[in-house]
Amino acid sequence: MAAATKTARSGSFCEAVVATRAPLVVADATADPRFCVTEMVTGATAARGFLGVPLEIAGGTVIGSLSVIDRRPRN
């Protein structure tokens, strides 16, 4: 898998995790209208399966997400 050194936050998997403050499972990103046209899915990374959980610091602020991405669909 191509290493993703940075990605736009707008429309990203991580933005969805941070916005909802909840874990996110995307079994097949090519079939999900939120993500199917994003660079992570259509570009060299070719992301398909995604799992992310919010990273929260003391006081309840979500500062990002811990994510796992695969080139194959995953549940």
Secondary structure, 3 states (H helix, E strand, C coil): CCCCCCCCCCCCHHHHHHHHCCCEEECCHHHCCCCCCCHHHHCCCCCCEEEEEEEECCCCCEEEEEEEEECCCCC
